[in-house]
């Protein structure tokens, strides 16, 4: 791989769900999205998960979210460019949010010094792409080669989620294509939807008559991948199910349990998926011998 004379800094948004130790290890800069609870607004991450859910219970109005401002991105980009960095900003899918367009507007000030990439995903589907780019940057890989790497990884990201409630998705208006169908069914049956991402857009993969069966469907979809390079399980107030799911994935795929990232999603994504949701994020492909290095 070509070596870049100017180090590339990675910027992403707070929907990436990357744990703090990895953000610090690779010096990844996170631009926070915004969550609105009643009359109050908070930067994503400003509230702990416990505080967020407590405040959500207190408020009569459902939480709302918004993207960072152009000025917020500009401030981050400017600080890095002034330190002699090239910047690569990788954001959550542009099919359901304007975050990437905001980042692109901010990047115009800096010409080729700042590039913006649409992950077509969110949570660890975004996070795994950022980590791959960060590792490549560490060894001096050029911007064009990292962008090519990201395009390759993006094609191999698989994201599946099981929702325990449709209310948050319905209010968010980001899945109208299947809400009308599933909503009618859920009024009669206690069905649970399984969704996935196709080219950055959330789609209905199927439904099940119970949460347990829905999780099983998502598990089957991941286990159907020929090979898996990276795995993660995220949840919203459902740690026990997430942990059990990670154990089942490790066994079913003969994948080291210690290398499966498990965690709780932040306030912004939780506002859209609702309590009880679980998600599986996988990068298909041959596992590299050093696949676990970023966890050390």
C-alpha angles and dihedrals in degrees: 000000000000117000120232119223091210119054118241119228120207121226125182139159128261095257088078091088092208113161117249096248091059093046089052094042092057097030091238114175116221122205108204124230117216131249122198120208111183108304093343129086127200136186111246105266094024089102122050115237089255092052092047095053092043092052091045089056091049096051122079092205119073117248116267129199139208138186125255117270124256087246092057092055092043091054092052094045093046094052092052097043091050087056089057098260132139109223130219113189116195116189140184118272116306091210093079105025141037093226094107093050089052090051091048092051090051092047093058091079092063104046115203091351090082126045126182126208130191110223093196085219144063142218110019090346083070094033095058090053091051091050093051090050092047093052091049091049091052091064093046101259113170123253094248092051092048091050089052089049090052092051089053095047092044090059090053098048115110121189125186128174135185116207123207092195135025096204098091094046091047093052092046092056093214098119104040091138092074104017093083092054098040092040092060091048093047091056089065105025131038091240125164120210124225112206135185139181122255115185090336098311125109113239136179110256095179147300135250134198093238139026091244092055092046091054088049090054091052091047091052090051092055094042087053090068111104095226134359126211101179134015137189138170120203129183146180110227092330106101097147094056091043092053092047090048091052090052091050092048091050091052098041095047098033086237121152107261090213090062096055110097112222124184150128119271121240130256098273098054091037088057089061103039099037132217116318098030121136128191136194120208121190137172108208122215140078113321113242120228090243095046092125097049095101091059094059 
